[in-house]
Each structure stands twice: as C-alpha cells, then as structure tokens.
Amino acid sequence: MHCKDGDWPPRDQPSALGIERPLGEGSVGMDRFIHKLKEVGYRGVLSIEREEPDRERRNADIRKAVKLLRGLTGRA
C-alpha cells in the first residue's frame, strides 16, 4: 500500500493539484486509513513516498512517517 499525505486542491480549481504534506500532517487522516486497512484484513507492505526536494528534510519526514506507521499498526 502506497502511503502519502496531502491537502486537497481548492474546490474552485478542479484541474489543480493538492499540496503534498509529510505523512500524518495532511488531510488523509492516517489513523482512519490504517484502521480501514486493518478492518479489511490488509497485512501487506506499507510504502512511504515523500516528494521533498531537500534531502535532509525528506529523510527526517520519512523517519517520522516510519514512527507514525509503526505506532498506528502496532509494529513499534
């Protein structure tokens, strides 16, 4: 499962893209997302994508995402 977070584009701009955010900081609601995966019996891989051009920030965001997902999945 591909894990990515962000905010929706403005409703009055249907062709606009949303804004990517670090996992857990956008509008996805990762707690609800993980709960739904558990509910349907998903037990596969959770992959993290972060399109941040600054390498240090990207790596920090990915480390934070790993911690978040481990906490939400109980695999800490």
PDB file with SEQRES, HELIX, SHEET and CRYST1 records, atoms N, CA, C and O in Angstrom:
SEQRES   1 A   76  MET HIS CYS LYS ASP GLY ASP TRP PRO PRO ARG ASP GLN          
SEQRES   2 A   76  PRO SER ALA LEU GLY ILE GLU ARG PRO LEU GLY GLU GLY          
SEQRES   3 A   76  SER VAL GLY MET ASP ARG PHE ILE HIS LYS LEU LYS GLU          
SEQRES   4 A   76  VAL GLY TYR ARG GLY VAL LEU SER ILE GLU ARG GLU GLU          
SEQRES   5 A   76  PRO ASP ARG GLU ARG ARG ASN ALA ASP ILE ARG LYS ALA          
SEQRES   6 A   76  VAL LYS LEU LEU ARG GLY LEU THR GLY ARG ALA                  
HELIX    1 AA1 MET A   30  GLU A   39  1                                  10    
HELIX    2 AA2 ARG A   55  THR A   73  1                                  19    
SHEET    1 AA1 2 HIS A   2  CYS A   3  0                                        
SHEET    2 AA1 2 SER A  47  ILE A  48  1                                        
SHEET    1 AA2 2 ASP A   5  ASP A   7  0                                        
SHEET    2 AA2 2 ILE A  19  ARG A  21 -1                                        
CRYST1    1.000    1.000    1.000  90.00  90.00  90.00 P 1           1          
ATOM      1  N   MET A   1       0.843  -1.156   0.000  1.00  0.00           N  
ATOM      2  CA  MET A   1       0.000   0.000   0.000  1.00  0.00           C  
ATOM      3  C   MET A   1       0.897   1.229   0.000  1.00  0.00           C  
ATOM      4  O   MET A   1       1.862   1.316   0.759  1.00  0.00           O  
ATOM      5  N   HIS A   2       0.568   2.143  -0.837  1.00  0.00           N  
ATOM      6  CA  HIS A   2       1.307   3.389  -1.007  1.00  0.00           C  
ATOM      7  C   HIS A   2       0.787   4.399   0.018  1.00  0.00           C  
ATOM      8  O   HIS A   2      -0.406   4.704   0.016  1.00  0.00           O  
ATOM      9  N   CYS A   3       1.634   4.914   0.877  1.00  0.00           N  
ATOM     10  CA  CYS A   3       1.234   5.870   1.913  1.00  0.00           C  
ATOM     11  C   CYS A   3       1.788   7.251   1.595  1.00  0.00           C  
ATOM     12  O   CYS A   3       2.999   7.453   1.512  1.00  0.00           O  
ATOM     13  N   LYS A   4       0.891   8.175   1.422  1.00  0.00           N  
ATOM     14  CA  LYS A   4       1.263   9.546   1.100  1.00  0.00           C  
ATOM     15  C   LYS A   4       0.191  10.447   1.684  1.00  0.00           C  
ATOM     16  O   LYS A   4      -0.959  10.026   1.811  1.00  0.00           O  
ATOM     17  N   ASP A   5       0.532  11.656   2.037  1.00  0.00           N  
ATOM     18  CA  ASP A   5      -0.430  12.567   2.646  1.00  0.00           C  
ATOM     19  C   ASP A   5      -0.391  13.910   1.938  1.00  0.00           C  
ATOM     20  O   ASP A   5       0.586  14.239   1.266  1.00  0.00           O  
ATOM     21  N   GLY A   6      -1.436  14.666   2.089  1.00  0.00           N  
ATOM     22  CA  GLY A   6      -1.501  15.983   1.480  1.00  0.00           C  
ATOM     23  C   GLY A   6      -2.825  16.640   1.746  1.00  0.00           C  
ATOM     24  O   GLY A   6      -3.676  16.096   2.450  1.00  0.00           O  
ATOM     25  N   ASP A   7      -2.992  17.803   1.185  1.00  0.00           N  
ATOM     26  CA  ASP A   7      -4.241  18.554   1.294  1.00  0.00           C  
ATOM     27  C   ASP A   7      -4.877  18.679  -0.082  1.00  0.00           C  
ATOM     28  O   ASP A   7      -4.191  18.809  -1.096  1.00  0.00           O  
ATOM     29  N   TRP A   8      -6.196  18.638  -0.092  1.00  0.00           N  
ATOM     30  CA  TRP A   8      -6.946  18.738  -1.346  1.00  0.00           C  
ATOM     31  C   TRP A   8      -6.716  20.089  -2.014  1.00  0.00           C  
ATOM     32  O   TRP A   8      -6.458  21.078  -1.328  1.00  0.00           O  
ATOM     33  N   PRO A   9      -6.806  20.144  -3.337  1.00  0.00           N  
ATOM     34  CA  PRO A   9      -6.723  21.441  -4.036  1.00  0.00           C  
ATOM     35  C   PRO A   9      -8.007  22.230  -3.769  1.00  0.00           C  
ATOM     36  O   PRO A   9      -9.010  21.656  -3.345  1.00  0.00           O  
ATOM     37  N   PRO A  10      -7.980  23.524  -4.013  1.00  0.00           N  
ATOM     38  CA  PRO A  10      -9.194  24.323  -3.838  1.00  0.00           C  
ATOM     39  C   PRO A  10     -10.326  23.794  -4.733  1.00  0.00           C  
ATOM     40  O   PRO A  10     -10.091  23.443  -5.890  1.00  0.00           O  
ATOM     41  N   ARG A  11     -11.532  23.738  -4.204  1.00  0.00           N  
ATOM     42  CA  ARG A  11     -12.686  23.217  -4.954  1.00  0.00           C  
ATOM     43  C   ARG A  11     -12.966  24.017  -6.222  1.00  0.00           C  
ATOM     44  O   ARG A  11     -13.477  23.470  -7.200  1.00  0.00           O  
ATOM     45  N   ASP A  12     -12.635  25.302  -6.212  1.00  0.00           N  
ATOM     46  CA  ASP A  12     -12.920  26.135  -7.379  1.00  0.00           C  
ATOM     47  C   ASP A  12     -11.850  26.007  -8.467  1.00  0.00           C  
ATOM     48  O   ASP A  12     -11.910  26.701  -9.483  1.00  0.00           O  
ATOM     49  N   GLN A  13     -10.858  25.108  -8.251  1.00  0.00           N  
ATOM     50  CA  GLN A  13      -9.806  24.868  -9.227  1.00  0.00           C  
ATOM     51  C   GLN A  13      -9.731  23.366  -9.518  1.00  0.00           C  
ATOM     52  O   GLN A  13      -8.811  22.691  -9.057  1.00  0.00           O  
ATOM     53  N   PRO A  14     -10.694  22.843 -10.280  1.00  0.00           N  
ATOM     54  CA  PRO A  14     -10.775  21.383 -10.481  1.00  0.00           C  
ATOM     55  C   PRO A  14      -9.555  20.749 -11.150  1.00  0.00           C  
ATOM     56  O   PRO A  14      -9.340  19.546 -10.999  1.00  0.00           O  
ATOM     57  N   SER A  15      -8.767  21.505 -11.869  1.00  0.00           N  
ATOM     58  CA  SER A  15      -7.592  20.920 -12.521  1.00  0.00           C  
ATOM     59  C   SER A  15      -6.322  21.090 -11.689  1.00  0.00           C  
ATOM     60  O   SER A  15      -5.252  20.640 -12.098  1.00  0.00           O  
ATOM     61  N   ALA A  16      -6.428  21.733 -10.530  1.00  0.00           N  
ATOM     62  CA  ALA A  16      -5.259  21.964  -9.675  1.00  0.00           C  
ATOM     63  C   ALA A  16      -4.878  20.689  -8.927  1.00  0.00           C  
ATOM     64  O   ALA A  16      -5.709  19.808  -8.708  1.00  0.00           O  
ATOM     65  N   LEU A  17      -3.629  20.612  -8.548  1.00  0.00           N  
ATOM     66  CA  LEU A  17      -3.151  19.510  -7.721  1.00  0.00           C  
ATOM     67  C   LEU A  17      -3.211  19.931  -6.260  1.00  0.00           C  
ATOM     68  O   LEU A  17      -3.184  21.120  -5.946  1.00  0.00           O  
ATOM     69  N   GLY A  18      -3.292  18.968  -5.391  1.00  0.00           N  
ATOM     70  CA  GLY A  18      -3.235  19.252  -3.970  1.00  0.00           C  
ATOM     71  C   GLY A  18      -1.804  19.541  -3.555  1.00  0.00           C  
ATOM     72  O   GLY A  18      -0.892  19.552  -4.381  1.00  0.00           O  
ATOM     73  N   ILE A  19      -1.621  19.772  -2.272  1.00  0.00           N  
ATOM     74  CA  ILE A  19      -0.299  20.065  -1.724  1.00  0.00           C  
ATOM     75  C   ILE A  19       0.157  18.873  -0.907  1.00  0.00           C  
ATOM     76  O   ILE A  19      -0.522  18.461   0.035  1.00  0.00           O  
ATOM     77  N   GLU A  20       1.309  18.316  -1.266  1.00  0.00           N  
ATOM     78  CA  GLU A  20       1.841  17.181  -0.512  1.00  0.00           C  
ATOM     79  C   GLU A  20       2.301  17.652   0.856  1.00  0.00           C  
ATOM     80  O   GLU A  20       2.867  18.737   0.996  1.00  0.00           O  
ATOM     81  N   ARG A  21       2.053  16.829   1.860  1.00  0.00           N  
ATOM     82  CA  ARG A  21       2.460  17.106   3.237  1.00  0.00           C  
ATOM     83  C   ARG A  21       3.181  15.875   3.795  1.00  0.00           C  
ATOM     84  O   ARG A  21       3.006  14.769   3.283  1.00  0.00           O  
ATOM     85  N   PRO A  22       3.985  16.062   4.838  1.00  0.00           N  
ATOM     86  CA  PRO A  22       4.570  14.897   5.491  1.00  0.00           C  
ATOM     87  C   PRO A  22       3.448  13.979   5.996  1.00  0.00           C  
ATOM     88  O   PRO A  22       2.374  14.448   6.370  1.00  0.00           O  
ATOM     89  N   LEU A  23       3.706  12.700   6.001  1.00  0.00           N  
ATOM     90  CA  LEU A  23       2.716  11.719   6.430  1.00  0.00           C  
ATOM     91  C   LEU A  23       2.219  12.069   7.835  1.00  0.00           C  
ATOM     92  O   LEU A  23       3.009  12.268   8.758  1.00  0.00           O  
ATOM     93  N   GLY A  24       0.899  12.138   7.975  1.00  0.00           N  
ATOM     94  CA  GLY A  24       0.288  12.481   9.249  1.00  0.00           C  
ATOM     95  C   GLY A  24      -0.019  13.952   9.411  1.00  0.00           C  
ATOM     96  O   GLY A  24      -0.657  14.341  10.389  1.00  0.00           O  
ATOM     97  N   GLU A  25       0.424  14.788   8.468  1.00  0.00           N  
ATOM     98  CA  GLU A  25       0.208  16.229   8.573  1.00  0.00           C  
ATOM     99  C   GLU A  25      -0.759  16.763   7.520  1.00  0.00           C  
ATOM    100  O   GLU A  25      -1.009  17.967   7.462  1.00  0.00           O  
ATOM    101  N   GLY A  26      -1.296  15.888   6.701  1.00  0.00           N  
ATOM    102  CA  GLY A  26      -2.224  16.318   5.662  1.00  0.00           C  
ATOM    103  C   GLY A  26      -3.654  15.949   6.000  1.00  0.00           C  
ATOM    104  O   GLY A  26      -3.980  15.668   7.153  1.00  0.00           O  
ATOM    105  N   SER A  27      -4.494  15.953   4.996  1.00  0.00           N  
ATOM    106  CA  SER A  27      -5.931  15.733   5.164  1.00  0.00           C  
ATOM    107  C   SER A  27      -6.358  14.275   5.065  1.00  0.00           C  
ATOM    108  O   SER A  27      -7.544  13.978   5.203  1.00  0.00           O  
ATOM    109  N   VAL A  28      -5.430  13.364   4.830  1.00  0.00           N  
ATOM    110  CA  VAL A  28      -5.785  11.960   4.630  1.00  0.00           C  
ATOM    111  C   VAL A  28      -6.411  11.351   5.878  1.00  0.00           C  
ATOM    112  O   VAL A  28      -7.400  10.624   5.787  1.00  0.00           O  
ATOM    113  N   GLY A  29      -5.841  11.644   7.039  1.00  0.00           N  
ATOM    114  CA  GLY A  29      -6.311  11.009   8.268  1.00  0.00           C  
ATOM    115  C   GLY A  29      -5.727   9.611   8.378  1.00  0.00           C  
ATOM    116  O   GLY A  29      -6.441   8.617   8.244  1.00  0.00           O  
ATOM    117  N   MET A  30      -4.438   9.541   8.621  1.00  0.00           N  
ATOM    118  CA  MET A  30      -3.738   8.259   8.611  1.00  0.00           C  
ATOM    119  C   MET A  30      -4.295   7.278   9.629  1.00  0.00           C  
ATOM    120  O   MET A  30      -4.275   6.071   9.388  1.00  0.00           O  
ATOM    121  N   ASP A  31      -4.790   7.763  10.756  1.00  0.00           N  
ATOM    122  CA  ASP A  31      -5.372   6.840  11.731  1.00  0.00           C  
ATOM    123  C   ASP A  31      -6.596   6.134  11.154  1.00  0.00           C  
ATOM    124  O   ASP A  31      -6.760   4.927  11.333  1.00  0.00           O  
ATOM    125  N   ARG A  32      -7.447   6.876  10.469  1.00  0.00           N  
ATOM    126  CA  ARG A  32      -8.621   6.263   9.822  1.00  0.00           C  
ATOM    127  C   ARG A  32      -8.203   5.345   8.682  1.00  0.00           C  
ATOM    128  O   ARG A  32      -8.786   4.278   8.491  1.00  0.00           O  
ATOM    129  N   PHE A  33      -7.196   5.759   7.929  1.00  0.00           N  
ATOM    130  CA  PHE A  33      -6.698   4.971   6.802  1.00  0.00           C  
ATOM    131  C   PHE A  33      -6.177   3.610   7.279  1.00  0.00           C  
ATOM    132  O   PHE A  33      -6.533   2.572   6.722  1.00  0.00           O  
ATOM    133  N   ILE A  34      -5.339   3.627   8.305  1.00  0.00           N  
ATOM    134  CA  ILE A  34      -4.777   2.382   8.841  1.00  0.00           C  
ATOM    135  C   ILE A  34      -5.879   1.537   9.469  1.00  0.00           C  
ATOM    136  O   ILE A  34      -5.879   0.315   9.327  1.00  0.00           O  
ATOM    137  N   HIS A  35      -6.815   2.175  10.160  1.00  0.00           N  
ATOM    138  CA  HIS A  35      -7.942   1.432  10.737  1.00  0.00           C  
ATOM    139  C   HIS A  35      -8.715   0.687   9.644  1.00  0.00           C  
ATOM    140  O   HIS A  35      -9.081  -0.475   9.822  1.00  0.00           O  
ATOM    141  N   LYS A  36      -8.958   1.346   8.534  1.00  0.00           N  
ATOM    142  CA  LYS A  36      -9.690   0.717   7.432  1.00  0.00           C  
ATOM    143  C   LYS A  36      -8.889  -0.449   6.840  1.00  0.00           C  
ATOM    144  O   LYS A  36      -9.460  -1.494   6.526  1.00  0.00           O  
ATOM    145  N   LEU A  37      -7.583  -0.277   6.689  1.00  0.00           N  
ATOM    146  CA  LEU A  37      -6.757  -1.377   6.187  1.00  0.00           C  
ATOM    147  C   LEU A  37      -6.850  -2.589   7.115  1.00  0.00           C  
ATOM    148  O   LEU A  37      -6.977  -3.722   6.650  1.00  0.00           O  
ATOM    149  N   LYS A  38      -6.788  -2.348   8.423  1.00  0.00           N  
ATOM    150  CA  LYS A  38      -6.921  -3.444   9.385  1.00  0.00           C  
ATOM    151  C   LYS A  38      -8.300  -4.089   9.273  1.00  0.00           C  
ATOM    152  O   LYS A  38      -8.432  -5.312   9.327  1.00  0.00           O  
ATOM    153  N   GLU A  39      -9.322  -3.252   9.117  1.00  0.00           N  
ATOM    154  CA  GLU A  39     -10.704  -3.730   9.025  1.00  0.00           C  
ATOM    155  C   GLU A  39     -10.911  -4.681   7.852  1.00  0.00           C  
ATOM    156  O   GLU A  39     -11.648  -5.662   7.963  1.00  0.00           O  
ATOM    157  N   VAL A  40     -10.266  -4.391   6.738  1.00  0.00           N  
ATOM    158  CA  VAL A  40     -10.427  -5.246   5.555  1.00  0.00           C  
ATOM    159  C   VAL A  40      -9.411  -6.384   5.513  1.00  0.00           C  
ATOM    160  O   VAL A  40      -9.402  -7.176   4.571  1.00  0.00           O  
ATOM    161  N   GLY A  41      -8.552  -6.467   6.533  1.00  0.00           N  
ATOM    162  CA  GLY A  41      -7.614  -7.575   6.620  1.00  0.00           C  
ATOM    163  C   GLY A  41      -6.312  -7.391   5.864  1.00  0.00           C  
ATOM    164  O   GLY A  41      -5.599  -8.366   5.627  1.00  0.00           O  
ATOM    165  N   TYR A  42      -5.983  -6.164   5.480  1.00  0.00           N  
ATOM    166  CA  TYR A  42      -4.726  -5.932   4.753  1.00  0.00           C  
ATOM    167  C   TYR A  42      -3.544  -6.192   5.679  1.00  0.00           C  
ATOM    168  O   TYR A  42      -3.494  -5.666   6.791  1.00  0.00           O  
ATOM    169  N   ARG A  43      -2.602  -6.995   5.225  1.00  0.00           N  
ATOM    170  CA  ARG A  43      -1.419  -7.323   6.017  1.00  0.00           C  
ATOM    171  C   ARG A  43      -0.143  -7.172   5.192  1.00  0.00           C  
ATOM    172  O   ARG A  43       0.901  -7.715   5.555  1.00  0.00           O  
ATOM    173  N   GLY A  44      -0.223  -6.452   4.105  1.00  0.00           N  
ATOM    174  CA  GLY A  44       0.918  -6.303   3.208  1.00  0.00           C  
ATOM    175  C   GLY A  44       1.828  -5.148   3.579  1.00  0.00           C  
ATOM    176  O   GLY A  44       1.764  -4.607   4.683  1.00  0.00           O  
ATOM    177  N   VAL A  45       2.662  -4.789   2.646  1.00  0.00           N  
ATOM    178  CA  VAL A  45       3.665  -3.740   2.810  1.00  0.00           C  
ATOM    179  C   VAL A  45       3.014  -2.363   2.801  1.00  0.00           C  
ATOM    180  O   VAL A  45       2.058  -2.118   2.065  1.00  0.00           O  
ATOM    181  N   LEU A  46       3.544  -1.471   3.631  1.00  0.00           N  
ATOM    182  CA  LEU A  46       3.179  -0.054   3.600  1.00  0.00           C  
ATOM    183  C   LEU A  46       4.411   0.696   3.125  1.00  0.00           C  
ATOM    184  O   LEU A  46       5.425   0.729   3.822  1.00  0.00           O  
ATOM    185  N   SER A  47       4.334   1.297   1.949  1.00  0.00           N  
ATOM    186  CA  SER A  47       5.493   2.036   1.421  1.00  0.00           C  
ATOM    187  C   SER A  47       5.257   3.530   1.586  1.00  0.00           C  
ATOM    188  O   SER A  47       4.137   4.017   1.430  1.00  0.00           O  
ATOM    189  N   ILE A  48       6.317   4.241   1.902  1.00  0.00           N  
ATOM    190  CA  ILE A  48       6.251   5.677   2.156  1.00  0.00           C  
ATOM    191  C   ILE A  48       6.838   6.419   0.965  1.00  0.00           C  
ATOM    192  O   ILE A  48       7.915   6.083   0.473  1.00  0.00           O  
ATOM    193  N   GLU A  49       6.115   7.427   0.514  1.00  0.00           N  
ATOM    194  CA  GLU A  49       6.632   8.303  -0.546  1.00  0.00           C  
ATOM    195  C   GLU A  49       6.636   9.725  -0.019  1.00  0.00           C  
ATOM    196  O   GLU A  49       5.651  10.180   0.562  1.00  0.00           O  
ATOM    197  N   ARG A  50       7.726  10.417  -0.216  1.00  0.00           N  
ATOM    198  CA  ARG A  50       7.825  11.825   0.180  1.00  0.00           C  
ATOM    199  C   ARG A  50       8.576  12.562  -0.903  1.00  0.00           C  
ATOM    200  O   ARG A  50       9.764  12.321  -1.115  1.00  0.00           O  
ATOM    201  N   GLU A  51       7.898  13.453  -1.588  1.00  0.00           N  
ATOM    202  CA  GLU A  51       8.499  14.218  -2.680  1.00  0.00           C  
ATOM    203  C   GLU A  51       8.957  15.581  -2.180  1.00  0.00           C  
ATOM    204  O   GLU A  51       8.429  16.615  -2.590  1.00  0.00           O  
ATOM    205  N   GLU A  52       9.922  15.571  -1.311  1.00  0.00           N  
ATOM    206  CA  GLU A  52      10.515  16.790  -0.752  1.00  0.00           C  
ATOM    207  C   GLU A  52      11.900  16.954  -1.357  1.00  0.00           C  
ATOM    208  O   GLU A  52      12.735  16.060  -1.222  1.00  0.00           O  
ATOM    209  N   PRO A  53      12.170  18.093  -2.031  1.00  0.00           N  
ATOM    210  CA  PRO A  53      13.463  18.257  -2.701  1.00  0.00           C  
ATOM    211  C   PRO A  53      14.658  18.362  -1.744  1.00  0.00           C  
ATOM    212  O   PRO A  53      15.769  17.978  -2.111  1.00  0.00           O  
ATOM    213  N   ASP A  54      14.450  18.872  -0.532  1.00  0.00           N  
ATOM    214  CA  ASP A  54      15.541  18.979   0.423  1.00  0.00           C  
ATOM    215  C   ASP A  54      15.804  17.612   1.054  1.00  0.00           C  
ATOM    216  O   ASP A  54      14.958  17.076   1.768  1.00  0.00           O  
ATOM    217  N   ARG A  55      16.964  17.065   0.787  1.00  0.00           N  
ATOM    218  CA  ARG A  55      17.291  15.689   1.195  1.00  0.00           C  
ATOM    219  C   ARG A  55      17.173  15.477   2.706  1.00  0.00           C  
ATOM    220  O   ARG A  55      16.592  14.486   3.149  1.00  0.00           O  
ATOM    221  N   GLU A  56      17.721  16.399   3.496  1.00  0.00           N  
ATOM    222  CA  GLU A  56      17.675  16.247   4.948  1.00  0.00           C  
ATOM    223  C   GLU A  56      16.237  16.279   5.462  1.00  0.00           C  
ATOM    224  O   GLU A  56      15.849  15.477   6.311  1.00  0.00           O  
ATOM    225  N   ARG A  57      15.468  17.203   4.943  1.00  0.00           N  
ATOM    226  CA  ARG A  57      14.062  17.298   5.363  1.00  0.00           C  
ATOM    227  C   ARG A  57      13.289  16.044   4.924  1.00  0.00           C  
ATOM    228  O   ARG A  57      12.495  15.498   5.690  1.00  0.00           O  
ATOM    229  N   ARG A  58      13.530  15.596   3.685  1.00  0.00           N  
ATOM    230  CA  ARG A  58      12.863  14.388   3.178  1.00  0.00           C  
ATOM    231  C   ARG A  58      13.172  13.190   4.071  1.00  0.00           C  
ATOM    232  O   ARG A  58      12.271  12.443   4.451  1.00  0.00           O  
ATOM    233  N   ASN A  59      14.455  13.009   4.403  1.00  0.00           N  
ATOM    234  CA  ASN A  59      14.843  11.886   5.252  1.00  0.00           C  
ATOM    235  C   ASN A  59      14.220  11.988   6.640  1.00  0.00           C  
ATOM    236  O   ASN A  59      13.788  10.980   7.200  1.00  0.00           O  
ATOM    237  N   ALA A  60      14.171  13.202   7.204  1.00  0.00           N  
ATOM    238  CA  ALA A  60      13.544  13.397   8.516  1.00  0.00           C  
ATOM    239  C   ALA A  60      12.054  13.083   8.437  1.00  0.00           C  
ATOM    240  O   ALA A  60      11.509  12.452   9.342  1.00  0.00           O  
ATOM    241  N   ASP A  61      11.390  13.515   7.365  1.00  0.00           N  
ATOM    242  CA  ASP A  61       9.963  13.236   7.185  1.00  0.00           C  
ATOM    243  C   ASP A  61       9.708  11.735   7.058  1.00  0.00           C  
ATOM    244  O   ASP A  61       8.715  11.225   7.576  1.00  0.00           O  
ATOM    245  N   ILE A  62      10.594  11.037   6.377  1.00  0.00           N  
ATOM    246  CA  ILE A  62      10.430   9.585   6.209  1.00  0.00           C  
ATOM    247  C   ILE A  62      10.627   8.878   7.552  1.00  0.00           C  
ATOM    248  O   ILE A  62       9.876   7.961   7.884  1.00  0.00           O  
ATOM    249  N   ARG A  63      11.628   9.296   8.318  1.00  0.00           N  
ATOM    250  CA  ARG A  63      11.823   8.693   9.651  1.00  0.00           C  
ATOM    251  C   ARG A  63      10.582   8.918  10.525  1.00  0.00           C  
ATOM    252  O   ARG A  63      10.147   8.013  11.237  1.00  0.00           O  
ATOM    253  N   LYS A  64      10.028  10.110  10.465  1.00  0.00           N  
ATOM    254  CA  LYS A  64       8.821  10.428  11.234  1.00  0.00           C  
ATOM    255  C   LYS A  64       7.647   9.568  10.752  1.00  0.00           C  
ATOM    256  O   LYS A  64       6.853   9.095  11.565  1.00  0.00           O  
ATOM    257  N   ALA A  65       7.536   9.366   9.450  1.00  0.00           N  
ATOM    258  CA  ALA A  65       6.462   8.546   8.879  1.00  0.00           C  
ATOM    259  C   ALA A  65       6.577   7.091   9.328  1.00  0.00           C  
ATOM    260  O   ALA A  65       5.570   6.448   9.623  1.00  0.00           O  
ATOM    261  N   VAL A  66       7.802   6.577   9.379  1.00  0.00           N  
ATOM    262  CA  VAL A  66       8.021   5.203   9.846  1.00  0.00           C  
ATOM    263  C   VAL A  66       7.538   5.077  11.285  1.00  0.00           C  
ATOM    264  O   VAL A  66       6.844   4.121  11.630  1.00  0.00           O  
ATOM    265  N   LYS A  67       7.900   6.033  12.117  1.00  0.00           N  
ATOM    266  CA  LYS A  67       7.479   6.019  13.527  1.00  0.00           C  
ATOM    267  C   LYS A  67       5.951   6.087  13.629  1.00  0.00           C  
ATOM    268  O   LYS A  67       5.349   5.356  14.415  1.00  0.00           O  
ATOM    269  N   LEU A  68       5.331   6.952  12.845  1.00  0.00           N  
ATOM    270  CA  LEU A  68       3.874   7.080  12.848  1.00  0.00           C  
ATOM    271  C   LEU A  68       3.210   5.765  12.457  1.00  0.00           C  
ATOM    272  O   LEU A  68       2.305   5.293  13.144  1.00  0.00           O  
ATOM    273  N   LEU A  69       3.661   5.177  11.353  1.00  0.00           N  
ATOM    274  CA  LEU A  69       3.048   3.935  10.870  1.00  0.00           C  
ATOM    275  C   LEU A  69       3.264   2.779  11.844  1.00  0.00           C  
ATOM    276  O   LEU A  69       2.375   1.950  12.038  1.00  0.00           O  
ATOM    277  N   ARG A  70       4.436   2.728  12.449  1.00  0.00           N  
ATOM    278  CA  ARG A  70       4.668   1.670  13.449  1.00  0.00           C  
ATOM    279  C   ARG A  70       3.723   1.827  14.630  1.00  0.00           C  
ATOM    280  O   ARG A  70       3.206   0.840  15.153  1.00  0.00           O  
ATOM    281  N   GLY A  71       3.501   3.051  15.044  1.00  0.00           N  
ATOM    282  CA  GLY A  71       2.576   3.292  16.149  1.00  0.00           C  
ATOM    283  C   GLY A  71       1.139   2.936  15.779  1.00  0.00           C  
ATOM    284  O   GLY A  71       0.417   2.347  16.583  1.00  0.00           O  
ATOM    285  N   LEU A  72       0.725   3.289  14.574  1.00  0.00           N  
ATOM    286  CA  LEU A  72      -0.655   3.030  14.148  1.00  0.00           C  
ATOM    287  C   LEU A  72      -0.916   1.554  13.860  1.00  0.00           C  
ATOM    288  O   LEU A  72      -2.044   1.078  13.989  1.00  0.00           O  
ATOM    289  N   THR A  73       0.131   0.837  13.471  1.00  0.00           N  
ATOM    290  CA  THR A  73      -0.059  -0.580  13.129  1.00  0.00           C  
ATOM    291  C   THR A  73       0.263  -1.507  14.300  1.00  0.00           C  
ATOM    292  O   THR A  73      -0.006  -2.707  14.237  1.00  0.00           O  
ATOM    293  N   GLY A  74       0.833  -0.956  15.356  1.00  0.00           N  
ATOM    294  CA  GLY A  74       1.207  -1.790  16.490  1.00  0.00           C  
ATOM    295  C   GLY A  74       2.482  -2.563  16.260  1.00  0.00           C  
ATOM    296  O   GLY A  74       2.738  -3.557  16.940  1.00  0.00           O  
ATOM    297  N   ARG A  75       3.283  -2.122  15.315  1.00  0.00           N  
ATOM    298  CA  ARG A  75       4.552  -2.806  14.997  1.00  0.00           C  
ATOM    299  C   ARG A  75       5.738  -1.991  15.480  1.00  0.00           C  
ATOM    300  O   ARG A  75       6.785  -1.975  14.834  1.00  0.00           O  
ATOM    301  N   ALA A  76       5.586  -1.327  16.590  1.00  0.00           N  
ATOM    302  CA  ALA A  76       6.628  -0.425  17.112  1.00  0.00           C  
ATOM    303  C   ALA A  76       7.857  -1.133  17.597  1.00  0.00           C  
ATOM    304  O   ALA A  76       8.800  -0.489  18.056  1.00  0.00           O  
TER     305      ALA A  76                                                      
END                                                                             
